[in-house]
Amino acid sequence: PSVLDSFALLSGQLNTLNKVLKNEKTPLLRNQVIIPLVLSPDRDEEIMRQTEGRVPVFSHEVVPDHLRTKPDPEVEEQEKQLITDAARISPDAAQKQIQSLNKMCSNLLEKISKEERESESGGLRQNKQTFNPADTNALVAAVAFGKGLSNRRPPGSGASVQSGQPGAGAIIAGASGMQQVPMTGAPAQQQPMLAGVQMAPAGQPGKV
């Protein structure tokens, strides 16, 4: 019974409030001015919770911005001027202006994106290394100081060629066309020199 009595009391008060608000003599609430009664520069946790951390304090600095319901008079005048100018333009002219503006915006966006791509590619080209410093240092050391070069001779540079081997006849045959240089005052048993190269006796292995 006590709950029902309380519910009946609340229902009657809500009905009375609705009648008062719907009355013609009641002014519109949108035309009423909200006056802050308590302003404090201290941090208010309740306001922080209600505003999800956006308003930490309810002070003289933030009240005019948060309780503002109309823009500044200068902004209102500019808005009215824009509305008046827009009303004077025909729909066809307005459509043409919209298309022209969209085209200009598209061209501007393309230029901006192109500049961004070029700047990114240029930065990548500048940052990309086109040589190996270790290889460069090794080449400089080899040319200047001979570092890392091998002392071994190439194979076959000082090796003897036997006359019985396959290639020896070709070498001798090629050497036969060279100019013979007679050796004056040499012993009879000494063989002729072929362009400064002494030939071994027949049937004996020699060196070229």
C-alpha angles and dihedrals in degrees: 000000000000091000091049091049091051091047091050090050092050092046091052092050092049091050091050091049091050091051091051092050093047093050115113092229092058109097120232113269091222088067093054123099120230112222118197110228099188124042121176132173090210123101113268115205093193092056089046090054095046094047094042092243097309098111114039097174137023101219139144090271099058101033097079091052099043096043095044113122099172132044123247117288091247091054091048091053092050091048092051090049091051092049090050093049092047091052091056094057118090118235092248093052090046091052091050091050090049092051092047091050092048090050092050091049091049092051091047092050091049091051092048093049091047091051090049092050092048092048091049093048091046091051091050091050092050093047095045112098114224099190141042112242092204092056091046092051091047092052093048091049092048094049097042102035105013091242114171096011117135122240094207119112119233114266116270096023095115102012122124120246115217118220091227093056119098102254096040093084091051091051092049092044090052091048093052090074091059122101115273114229113205115223110221118208093015122133118270093242091058112106122232119269119239107213090326095317116116114226120218120236118272115277093019126100114248144176126251 
